[in-house]
Structure formats: C-alpha cells, structure tokens
C-alpha cells in the first residue's frame, strides 16, 4: 500500500516543483540582438503596455533597463559590446500578459 501511495504521489510532487520554478533564475526564453536603441525599445514596450492597461516597474541596470510586469515576467534591454540585446524571461502566463511576447517582436526586431 505504501508503494502504491508513493507512486501515485510522484506526479503531484513533480507538478508542485514545476509550479515554483523561477524562470528568472535561468536563461531567457527570448534573447536577440536588435538594431534599435535601448530607449526606443523601452519606449515601444511602454506604449504597448499602456495599450493593454498593464502596470510595470522600470529599473535601471548596467548598460540598460529592466522592465518587470509582475508574476515574474521580466524584459531586460541592454547596450553592450556595440549591440543592443533584448531578453525576455517569462513567468506565469495568462491571456492578459501574452502581449509581452508580441511586443518584443514588434519593438526589438
């Protein structure tokens, strides 16, 4: 009986671990170079956020800006070694924040 309980509990345990995985601690899901400046990308994403009534926190980082959209959705834009880099670290996804991925394609081509 104990073995049966252990076997049945294993998927629940694995799902619980996946739920608490912090994507910000790892590699970005989207990482690309852009010809646009840091300021123009940040302004474009800010404009997109306004269209979706999304709140965010803008924090300066070395050579750029970090935008935090809540629920661990983070965008980092930097100018380093002669190029602008755009990085998106997705957190929890909902229909209300899926626009962030599209904004990256529009704002940092």
Secondary structure, DSSP 4 states (H G I P E B T S, - for coil): -HHHHHHHHHHHHHHHHHHT--GGGS--SEEEEESS-HHHHHHHHHHHHHHTT---EEEEETTEEEEE-STT-EEEEEEETTEEEEEEE--S--GGGTHHHHHHHHH--
